[in-house]
Amino acid sequence: MSNRETRIRFVLKPLAFLAGLAPLAVLAVWGVTGDLGANPVETINRFLGDWALRILLVSLAITPLARITGSATWVRFRRMAGLFAFFYAVLHLTSYVWIDQHFDWTAIWNDIVKRTYITVGMAALLLLIPLAVTSPKAMVKRLGGRRWRKLHRLVYPAAILVVVHYVLMTRADFLEPAIHGAILAALLAWRLYDRRPPALRAGGNGGKTPRPTRRRVVA
Ligand code: HEM
């Protein structure tokens, strides 16, 4: 195994894993020290939702970063980022069902059908499920690279729905949802730009910009 591979596997990946768990650790510390504020249920739920969205945006930024820096190493962290986003989204849903609604399924169902932001959040999570399920390398092989990549494009509508969910639940001060929306818009714009044939891209460098993810599906 090369030095680079050893560094990725035994240093960078464990560090990235710890970084992914850091928000949960912060929440646990706040819980123990009683720093969850006047409305702990709301703090917990919103904190988990915020981190699910932030990490989802990080996962979407990985391919552009790899292309811009010319380093395929970034791509080695994409699957972990995607799974952490899903993990926080599931915890966010769990906090809503458990500590907010106390498993009152009738109230939850009424929320889903009557409150648009809950309907939209649910739709976003439903879109993320097939992506999480098909994230293992064995599933990439089973589906085949083309079908896998097609399926994983669902991450874009899912992210759009999450931002809509955020905007719809906000009653005042739209700055934060707007910032997240702007970041997502930039990532989507880059994605559309990157689909153009190399000769049409700025500089027309004939595709010299490294494209680490097209040839092999690196999870
Ligand atoms: C599974 C369905 C979902 C439900 C039932 C749900 C429920 C909620 C609730 C109850 C709130 C807080 C509303 C309030 O305090 O007034 C919220 C906010 C939020 N949710 Fe969700 N959500 C869902 C899916 C998602 C997903 C998939 C994500 C991200 C990947 C997400 C990200 C957020 C964000 C960023 C906020 C705003 C947090 C803030 O105000 O700082 N939600 N959601």
py3Dmol code that shows the C-alpha trace and the ligand (Angstrom):
import py3Dmol

protein = """\
ATOM      1  CA  MET A   1       0.000   0.000   0.000  1.00  0.00           C
ATOM      2  CA  SER A   2       1.420   3.408  -0.958  1.00  0.00           C
ATOM      3  CA  ASN A   3       2.163   6.104   1.659  1.00  0.00           C
ATOM      4  CA  ARG A   4      -0.660   8.183   0.240  1.00  0.00           C
ATOM      5  CA  GLU A   5      -3.128   5.310   0.570  1.00  0.00           C
ATOM      6  CA  THR A   6      -1.965   4.619   4.157  1.00  0.00           C
ATOM      7  CA  ARG A   7      -2.413   8.297   5.041  1.00  0.00           C
ATOM      8  CA  ILE A   8      -5.932   8.356   3.570  1.00  0.00           C
ATOM      9  CA  ARG A   9      -7.069   5.101   5.203  1.00  0.00           C
ATOM     10  CA  PHE A  10      -5.487   5.399   8.606  1.00  0.00           C
ATOM     11  CA  VAL A  11      -5.264   9.141   9.236  1.00  0.00           C
ATOM     12  CA  LEU A  12      -7.591  11.216   7.050  1.00  0.00           C
ATOM     13  CA  LYS A  13     -10.596   8.870   7.040  1.00  0.00           C
ATOM     14  CA  PRO A  14     -10.641   8.367  10.844  1.00  0.00           C
ATOM     15  CA  LEU A  15     -10.264  12.147  11.264  1.00  0.00           C
ATOM     16  CA  ALA A  16     -13.150  12.778   8.861  1.00  0.00           C
ATOM     17  CA  PHE A  17     -15.230  10.227  10.776  1.00  0.00           C
ATOM     18  CA  LEU A  18     -14.535  12.012  14.075  1.00  0.00           C
ATOM     19  CA  ALA A  19     -15.374  15.348  12.450  1.00  0.00           C
ATOM     20  CA  GLY A  20     -18.700  13.848  11.332  1.00  0.00           C
ATOM     21  CA  LEU A  21     -19.503  12.830  14.906  1.00  0.00           C
ATOM     22  CA  ALA A  22     -18.436  16.193  16.367  1.00  0.00           C
ATOM     23  CA  PRO A  23     -21.877  17.896  16.090  1.00  0.00           C
ATOM     24  CA  LEU A  24     -23.474  14.987  17.953  1.00  0.00           C
ATOM     25  CA  ALA A  25     -20.787  15.237  20.657  1.00  0.00           C
ATOM     26  CA  VAL A  26     -21.450  18.990  20.988  1.00  0.00           C
ATOM     27  CA  LEU A  27     -25.180  18.304  21.377  1.00  0.00           C
ATOM     28  CA  ALA A  28     -24.476  15.639  24.024  1.00  0.00           C
ATOM     29  CA  VAL A  29     -22.240  18.068  25.958  1.00  0.00           C
ATOM     30  CA  TRP A  30     -24.933  20.781  25.804  1.00  0.00           C
ATOM     31  CA  GLY A  31     -27.418  18.190  27.107  1.00  0.00           C
ATOM     32  CA  VAL A  32     -25.181  17.275  30.050  1.00  0.00           C
ATOM     33  CA  THR A  33     -24.255  20.875  30.912  1.00  0.00           C
ATOM     34  CA  GLY A  34     -27.858  22.068  30.524  1.00  0.00           C
ATOM     35  CA  ASP A  35     -27.013  24.412  27.663  1.00  0.00           C
ATOM     36  CA  LEU A  36     -29.908  23.480  25.377  1.00  0.00           C
ATOM     37  CA  GLY A  37     -31.685  26.783  26.005  1.00  0.00           C
ATOM     38  CA  ALA A  38     -35.247  27.592  27.002  1.00  0.00           C
ATOM     39  CA  ASN A  39     -36.712  25.132  24.486  1.00  0.00           C
ATOM     40  CA  PRO A  40     -34.439  22.048  24.422  1.00  0.00           C
ATOM     41  CA  VAL A  41     -36.713  20.080  22.065  1.00  0.00           C
ATOM     42  CA  GLU A  42     -36.590  22.848  19.466  1.00  0.00           C
ATOM     43  CA  THR A  43     -32.819  23.299  19.938  1.00  0.00           C
ATOM     44  CA  ILE A  44     -32.125  19.586  19.448  1.00  0.00           C
ATOM     45  CA  ASN A  45     -34.436  19.253  16.439  1.00  0.00           C
ATOM     46  CA  ARG A  46     -33.131  22.351  14.665  1.00  0.00           C
ATOM     47  CA  PHE A  47     -29.484  21.594  15.440  1.00  0.00           C
ATOM     48  CA  LEU A  48     -29.798  18.112  13.892  1.00  0.00           C
ATOM     49  CA  GLY A  49     -31.657  19.506  10.848  1.00  0.00           C
ATOM     50  CA  ASP A  50     -28.998  22.202  10.387  1.00  0.00           C
ATOM     51  CA  TRP A  51     -26.167  19.661  10.424  1.00  0.00           C
ATOM     52  CA  ALA A  52     -27.975  17.287   8.089  1.00  0.00           C
ATOM     53  CA  LEU A  53     -28.263  20.114   5.560  1.00  0.00           C
ATOM     54  CA  ARG A  54     -24.708  21.415   6.066  1.00  0.00           C
ATOM     55  CA  ILE A  55     -23.155  17.978   5.587  1.00  0.00           C
ATOM     56  CA  LEU A  56     -25.394  17.342   2.572  1.00  0.00           C
ATOM     57  CA  LEU A  57     -23.996  20.538   1.008  1.00  0.00           C
ATOM     58  CA  VAL A  58     -20.444  19.429   1.880  1.00  0.00           C
ATOM     59  CA  SER A  59     -21.092  16.101   0.113  1.00  0.00           C
ATOM     60  CA  LEU A  60     -22.293  18.008  -2.976  1.00  0.00           C
ATOM     61  CA  ALA A  61     -19.205  20.231  -2.913  1.00  0.00           C
ATOM     62  CA  ILE A  62     -16.785  17.292  -3.056  1.00  0.00           C
ATOM     63  CA  THR A  63     -16.891  16.623  -6.807  1.00  0.00           C
ATOM     64  CA  PRO A  64     -16.400  20.316  -7.704  1.00  0.00           C
ATOM     65  CA  LEU A  65     -13.505  20.469  -5.212  1.00  0.00           C
ATOM     66  CA  ALA A  66     -11.908  17.401  -6.775  1.00  0.00           C
ATOM     67  CA  ARG A  67     -12.240  18.888 -10.258  1.00  0.00           C
ATOM     68  CA  ILE A  68     -10.993  22.341  -9.236  1.00  0.00           C
ATOM     69  CA  THR A  69      -7.996  21.086  -7.227  1.00  0.00           C
ATOM     70  CA  GLY A  70      -7.256  18.229  -9.622  1.00  0.00           C
ATOM     71  CA  SER A  71      -7.128  15.800  -6.706  1.00  0.00           C
ATOM     72  CA  ALA A  72      -9.281  12.670  -6.652  1.00  0.00           C
ATOM     73  CA  THR A  73      -8.536  12.274  -2.930  1.00  0.00           C
ATOM     74  CA  TRP A  74     -11.570  14.431  -2.062  1.00  0.00           C
ATOM     75  CA  VAL A  75     -13.833  11.879  -3.707  1.00  0.00           C
ATOM     76  CA  ARG A  76     -12.727   9.261  -1.187  1.00  0.00           C
ATOM     77  CA  PHE A  77     -14.714  11.210   1.439  1.00  0.00           C
ATOM     78  CA  ARG A  78     -17.921  11.674  -0.555  1.00  0.00           C
ATOM     79  CA  ARG A  79     -19.691   8.529   0.578  1.00  0.00           C
ATOM     80  CA  MET A  80     -18.875   9.214   4.234  1.00  0.00           C
ATOM     81  CA  ALA A  81     -20.215  12.766   3.927  1.00  0.00           C
ATOM     82  CA  GLY A  82     -23.418  11.540   2.261  1.00  0.00           C
ATOM     83  CA  LEU A  83     -23.971   8.910   4.931  1.00  0.00           C
ATOM     84  CA  PHE A  84     -23.366  11.411   7.739  1.00  0.00           C
ATOM     85  CA  ALA A  85     -25.920  13.768   6.140  1.00  0.00           C
ATOM     86  CA  PHE A  86     -28.416  10.909   6.092  1.00  0.00           C
ATOM     87  CA  PHE A  87     -27.510   9.953   9.672  1.00  0.00           C
ATOM     88  CA  TYR A  88     -28.249  13.484  10.942  1.00  0.00           C
ATOM     89  CA  ALA A  89     -31.453  13.650   8.853  1.00  0.00           C
ATOM     90  CA  VAL A  90     -32.657  10.401  10.475  1.00  0.00           C
ATOM     91  CA  LEU A  91     -31.751  11.738  13.949  1.00  0.00           C
ATOM     92  CA  HIS A  92     -33.615  14.956  13.060  1.00  0.00           C
ATOM     93  CA  LEU A  93     -36.705  12.918  12.117  1.00  0.00           C
ATOM     94  CA  THR A  94     -36.288  10.764  15.256  1.00  0.00           C
ATOM     95  CA  SER A  95     -36.166  13.856  17.474  1.00  0.00           C
ATOM     96  CA  TYR A  96     -39.379  15.115  15.841  1.00  0.00           C
ATOM     97  CA  VAL A  97     -41.225  11.773  16.180  1.00  0.00           C
ATOM     98  CA  TRP A  98     -39.901  11.021  19.662  1.00  0.00           C
ATOM     99  CA  ILE A  99     -39.258  14.096  21.799  1.00  0.00           C
ATOM    100  CA  ASP A 100     -41.475  16.535  19.867  1.00  0.00           C
ATOM    101  CA  GLN A 101     -44.516  14.410  18.982  1.00  0.00           C
ATOM    102  CA  HIS A 102     -44.093  11.581  21.557  1.00  0.00           C
ATOM    103  CA  PHE A 103     -44.923   8.962  18.922  1.00  0.00           C
ATOM    104  CA  ASP A 104     -48.416  10.404  18.465  1.00  0.00           C
ATOM    105  CA  TRP A 105     -48.878   8.946  14.973  1.00  0.00           C
ATOM    106  CA  THR A 106     -52.212  10.724  14.393  1.00  0.00           C
ATOM    107  CA  ALA A 107     -50.628  14.113  15.124  1.00  0.00           C
ATOM    108  CA  ILE A 108     -47.639  13.196  12.932  1.00  0.00           C
ATOM    109  CA  TRP A 109     -49.911  12.166  10.059  1.00  0.00           C
ATOM    110  CA  ASN A 110     -51.908  15.427  10.424  1.00  0.00           C
ATOM    111  CA  ASP A 111     -48.619  17.353  10.292  1.00  0.00           C
ATOM    112  CA  ILE A 112     -47.541  15.507   7.149  1.00  0.00           C
ATOM    113  CA  VAL A 113     -50.779  16.269   5.302  1.00  0.00           C
ATOM    114  CA  LYS A 114     -51.458  19.764   6.674  1.00  0.00           C
ATOM    115  CA  ARG A 115     -48.076  21.443   7.183  1.00  0.00           C
ATOM    116  CA  THR A 116     -46.359  21.856   3.854  1.00  0.00           C
ATOM    117  CA  TYR A 117     -42.864  22.132   5.318  1.00  0.00           C
ATOM    118  CA  ILE A 118     -43.258  18.726   7.016  1.00  0.00           C
ATOM    119  CA  THR A 119     -44.567  17.168   3.765  1.00  0.00           C
ATOM    120  CA  VAL A 120     -41.580  18.603   1.893  1.00  0.00           C
ATOM    121  CA  GLY A 121     -39.089  17.455   4.591  1.00  0.00           C
ATOM    122  CA  MET A 122     -40.557  13.958   4.439  1.00  0.00           C
ATOM    123  CA  ALA A 123     -40.253  13.917   0.626  1.00  0.00           C
ATOM    124  CA  ALA A 124     -36.589  14.974   0.939  1.00  0.00           C
ATOM    125  CA  LEU A 125     -35.844  12.185   3.385  1.00  0.00           C
ATOM    126  CA  LEU A 126     -37.631   9.627   1.188  1.00  0.00           C
ATOM    127  CA  LEU A 127     -35.383  10.654  -1.712  1.00  0.00           C
ATOM    128  CA  LEU A 128     -32.275  10.237   0.430  1.00  0.00           C
ATOM    129  CA  ILE A 129     -33.172   6.657   1.478  1.00  0.00           C
ATOM    130  CA  PRO A 130     -32.313   4.909  -1.848  1.00  0.00           C
ATOM    131  CA  LEU A 131     -29.026   6.829  -1.926  1.00  0.00           C
ATOM    132  CA  ALA A 132     -28.042   5.630   1.541  1.00  0.00           C
ATOM    133  CA  VAL A 133     -29.147   2.064   0.762  1.00  0.00           C
ATOM    134  CA  THR A 134     -27.102   1.939  -2.449  1.00  0.00           C
ATOM    135  CA  SER A 135     -23.998   3.585  -1.010  1.00  0.00           C
ATOM    136  CA  PRO A 136     -21.988   0.395  -0.259  1.00  0.00           C
ATOM    137  CA  LYS A 137     -19.440  -0.534  -2.916  1.00  0.00           C
ATOM    138  CA  ALA A 138     -21.212  -3.866  -3.472  1.00  0.00           C
ATOM    139  CA  MET A 139     -24.367  -1.963  -4.480  1.00  0.00           C
ATOM    140  CA  VAL A 140     -22.412   0.182  -6.949  1.00  0.00           C
ATOM    141  CA  LYS A 141     -21.230  -3.035  -8.590  1.00  0.00           C
ATOM    142  CA  ARG A 142     -24.675  -4.596  -8.527  1.00  0.00           C
ATOM    143  CA  LEU A 143     -26.387  -1.588 -10.118  1.00  0.00           C
ATOM    144  CA  GLY A 144     -23.586  -0.799 -12.547  1.00  0.00           C
ATOM    145  CA  GLY A 145     -21.824   2.585 -12.645  1.00  0.00           C
ATOM    146  CA  ARG A 146     -24.242   4.275 -15.068  1.00  0.00           C
ATOM    147  CA  ARG A 147     -27.420   3.313 -13.227  1.00  0.00           C
ATOM    148  CA  TRP A 148     -25.817   4.090  -9.872  1.00  0.00           C
ATOM    149  CA  ARG A 149     -24.786   7.572 -11.003  1.00  0.00           C
ATOM    150  CA  LYS A 150     -28.251   8.198 -12.451  1.00  0.00           C
ATOM    151  CA  LEU A 151     -29.899   7.160  -9.195  1.00  0.00           C
ATOM    152  CA  HIS A 152     -27.525   9.312  -7.165  1.00  0.00           C
ATOM    153  CA  ARG A 153     -28.558  12.407  -9.099  1.00  0.00           C
ATOM    154  CA  LEU A 154     -31.594  12.275  -6.786  1.00  0.00           C
ATOM    155  CA  VAL A 155     -29.386  14.061  -4.279  1.00  0.00           C
ATOM    156  CA  TYR A 156     -30.031  17.343  -6.149  1.00  0.00           C
ATOM    157  CA  PRO A 157     -33.863  17.319  -5.918  1.00  0.00           C
ATOM    158  CA  ALA A 158     -33.484  16.078  -2.323  1.00  0.00           C
ATOM    159  CA  ALA A 159     -31.238  19.037  -1.435  1.00  0.00           C
ATOM    160  CA  ILE A 160     -33.637  21.474  -3.154  1.00  0.00           C
ATOM    161  CA  LEU A 161     -36.533  20.038  -1.109  1.00  0.00           C
ATOM    162  CA  VAL A 162     -34.510  20.425   2.100  1.00  0.00           C
ATOM    163  CA  VAL A 163     -33.869  24.106   1.373  1.00  0.00           C
ATOM    164  CA  VAL A 164     -37.585  24.594   0.542  1.00  0.00           C
ATOM    165  CA  HIS A 165     -38.390  22.813   3.841  1.00  0.00           C
ATOM    166  CA  TYR A 166     -36.084  25.252   5.642  1.00  0.00           C
ATOM    167  CA  VAL A 167     -37.577  28.333   3.942  1.00  0.00           C
ATOM    168  CA  LEU A 168     -41.166  27.194   4.607  1.00  0.00           C
ATOM    169  CA  MET A 169     -40.569  26.570   8.314  1.00  0.00           C
ATOM    170  CA  THR A 170     -38.880  29.935   8.803  1.00  0.00           C
ATOM    171  CA  ARG A 171     -41.164  32.659  10.118  1.00  0.00           C
ATOM    172  CA  ALA A 172     -38.707  35.548  10.328  1.00  0.00           C
ATOM    173  CA  ASP A 173     -35.088  36.255   9.428  1.00  0.00           C
ATOM    174  CA  PHE A 174     -34.574  34.403   6.179  1.00  0.00           C
ATOM    175  CA  LEU A 175     -30.813  35.055   6.120  1.00  0.00           C
ATOM    176  CA  GLU A 176     -29.688  31.525   7.045  1.00  0.00           C
ATOM    177  CA  PRO A 177     -32.031  29.661   4.676  1.00  0.00           C
ATOM    178  CA  ALA A 178     -31.024  32.176   1.990  1.00  0.00           C
ATOM    179  CA  ILE A 179     -27.304  31.484   2.558  1.00  0.00           C
ATOM    180  CA  HIS A 180     -27.881  27.715   2.349  1.00  0.00           C
ATOM    181  CA  GLY A 181     -30.053  28.217  -0.748  1.00  0.00           C
ATOM    182  CA  ALA A 182     -27.350  30.351  -2.397  1.00  0.00           C
ATOM    183  CA  ILE A 183     -24.686  27.698  -1.725  1.00  0.00           C
ATOM    184  CA  LEU A 184     -26.953  25.023  -3.199  1.00  0.00           C
ATOM    185  CA  ALA A 185     -27.713  27.219  -6.229  1.00  0.00           C
ATOM    186  CA  ALA A 186     -23.965  27.690  -6.823  1.00  0.00           C
ATOM    187  CA  LEU A 187     -23.379  23.923  -6.593  1.00  0.00           C
ATOM    188  CA  LEU A 188     -26.253  23.226  -9.000  1.00  0.00           C
ATOM    189  CA  ALA A 189     -24.969  25.872 -11.425  1.00  0.00           C
ATOM    190  CA  TRP A 190     -21.526  24.277 -11.320  1.00  0.00           C
ATOM    191  CA  ARG A 191     -23.082  20.877 -11.957  1.00  0.00           C
ATOM    192  CA  LEU A 192     -24.930  22.170 -15.060  1.00  0.00           C
ATOM    193  CA  TYR A 193     -21.796  23.951 -16.270  1.00  0.00           C
ATOM    194  CA  ASP A 194     -19.715  20.817 -15.787  1.00  0.00           C
ATOM    195  CA  ARG A 195     -22.093  18.749 -17.955  1.00  0.00           C
ATOM    196  CA  ARG A 196     -21.175  20.829 -21.005  1.00  0.00           C
ATOM    197  CA  PRO A 197     -18.648  19.338 -23.417  1.00  0.00           C
ATOM    198  CA  PRO A 198     -15.041  20.278 -22.441  1.00  0.00           C
ATOM    199  CA  ALA A 199     -14.593  22.535 -25.478  1.00  0.00           C
ATOM    200  CA  LEU A 200     -17.484  24.727 -24.322  1.00  0.00           C
ATOM    201  CA  ARG A 201     -16.116  25.257 -20.817  1.00  0.00           C
ATOM    202  CA  ALA A 202     -14.323  28.475 -19.865  1.00  0.00           C
ATOM    203  CA  GLY A 203     -10.811  28.460 -21.266  1.00  0.00           C
ATOM    204  CA  GLY A 204     -11.779  25.673 -23.673  1.00  0.00           C
ATOM    205  CA  ASN A 205      -8.927  23.585 -22.354  1.00  0.00           C
ATOM    206  CA  GLY A 206     -10.187  20.486 -24.073  1.00  0.00           C
ATOM    207  CA  GLY A 207     -10.924  18.738 -20.794  1.00  0.00           C
ATOM    208  CA  LYS A 208      -7.452  19.127 -19.263  1.00  0.00           C
ATOM    209  CA  THR A 209      -9.108  19.864 -15.915  1.00  0.00           C
ATOM    210  CA  PRO A 210      -8.898  16.507 -14.133  1.00  0.00           C
ATOM    211  CA  ARG A 211     -12.210  14.708 -14.006  1.00  0.00           C
ATOM    212  CA  PRO A 212     -11.582  12.174 -11.261  1.00  0.00           C
ATOM    213  CA  THR A 213     -15.094  10.831 -10.863  1.00  0.00           C
ATOM    214  CA  ARG A 214     -16.300  10.115 -14.400  1.00  0.00           C
ATOM    215  CA  ARG A 215     -14.136   7.149 -15.208  1.00  0.00           C
ATOM    216  CA  ARG A 216     -14.614   5.178 -12.051  1.00  0.00           C
ATOM    217  CA  VAL A 217     -17.285   5.459  -9.448  1.00  0.00           C
ATOM    218  CA  VAL A 218     -15.290   6.158  -6.330  1.00  0.00           C
ATOM    219  CA  ALA A 219     -17.434   6.048  -3.247  1.00  0.00           C
TER     220      ALA A 219
END
"""
ligand_1 = """\
43
HEM
C -38.280 13.392 7.642
C -38.991 14.426 7.547
C -38.705 15.693 8.298
C -39.418 16.207 9.327
C -40.650 15.607 9.949
C -38.786 17.438 9.715
C -39.224 18.253 10.743
C -38.685 19.467 11.059
C -39.140 20.321 12.118
C -40.295 20.000 13.053
C -38.380 21.432 12.108
C -38.414 22.600 13.113
C -39.601 23.491 12.900
C -39.717 24.497 14.016
O -38.947 24.482 14.985
O -40.605 25.343 13.897
C -37.422 21.294 11.039
C -36.480 22.206 10.699
C -35.429 21.957 9.845
N -35.191 20.793 9.149
Fe -36.434 19.223 9.037
N -37.683 17.651 8.933
C -37.595 16.595 8.050
C -36.608 16.393 7.103
C -35.469 17.138 7.017
C -34.306 16.774 6.248
C -34.202 15.511 5.373
C -33.385 17.759 6.452
C -31.978 17.894 5.949
C -31.305 16.989 5.273
C -33.987 18.760 7.310
C -33.399 19.943 7.696
C -34.013 20.914 8.479
C -33.456 22.229 8.717
C -32.151 22.774 8.152
C -34.341 22.883 9.571
C -34.210 24.301 10.103
C -33.370 24.322 11.350
C -33.192 25.729 11.903
O -34.183 26.462 12.058
O -32.050 26.103 12.191
N -35.240 18.324 7.651
N -37.624 20.086 10.412
"""
view = py3Dmol.view(width=600, height=400)
view.addModel(protein, "pdb")
view.setStyle({"model": 0}, {"cartoon": {"style": "trace"}})
view.addModel(ligand_1, "xyz")
view.setStyle({"model": 1}, {"stick": {}})
view.zoomTo()
view.show()
